[in-house]
């Protein structure tokens, strides 16, 4: 039973390590692009517009109103 609980307590650690690895692999190619001002502005604009788009779609799907 002790081994089972120890193994169960390891899952959050594995989850954090996997998420960290995925973020590291996803962000590593983006960092050199941020050194150029034109691509940095374009990427920031794309990220902000993506978040706005997702929020608008979710509000429409869930029927949420601001007012």
C-alpha positions in Angstrom: 0.0 0.0 0.0 2.9 2.3 0.7 4.2 1.9 -2.8 0.8 2.7 -4.3 0.6 6.0 -2.4 4.1 6.9 -3.3 3.4 6.3 -7.0 0.2 8.2 -6.7 2.0 11.2 -5.3 4.5 11.2 -8.1 1.8 12.0 -10.8 1.7 15.7 -10.1 5.5 15.9 -10.5 5.3 14.1 -13.8 2.5 16.5 -14.9 4.6 19.5 -14.1 7.6 18.1 -15.8 5.7 17.3 -19.0 4.1 20.7 -19.1 7.4 22.4 -18.6 9.0 20.4 -21.4 6.2 21.1 -23.8 6.4 24.9 -23.0 10.2 24.8 -23.4 10.0 23.2 -26.8 7.3 25.5 -27.9 8.9 28.8 -26.7 12.5 28.0 -27.7 12.1 28.8 -31.4 10.1 32.0 -30.7 12.7 33.7 -28.5 15.2 34.6 -31.4 12.3 36.1 -33.3 11.6 38.5 -30.4 15.0 40.1 -30.9 13.9 41.8 -34.1 11.4 44.7 -33.4 9.2 44.0 -36.5 8.7 40.4 -35.8 8.2 41.1 -32.0 5.5 43.6 -32.8 3.8 41.2 -35.2 4.0 38.3 -32.8 2.6 40.3 -29.9 -0.2 41.5 -32.1 -1.0 38.0 -33.2 -1.0 36.7 -29.6 -3.3 39.5 -28.4 -5.7 39.2 -31.3 -5.8 35.4 -30.8 -6.8 35.8 -27.1 -9.4 38.4 -28.1 -10.8 36.0 -30.8 -10.9 33.1 -28.4 -12.7 35.2 -25.7 -15.2 36.4 -28.3 -15.9 32.9 -29.5 -16.3 31.6 -25.9 -18.6 34.5 -25.0 -20.8 33.8 -28.1 -20.8 30.0 -27.4 -21.7 30.4 -23.7 -24.2 33.2 -24.2 -22.3 35.6 -21.8 -22.9 39.3 -21.9 -20.6 42.0 -20.6 -23.5 44.2 -19.3 
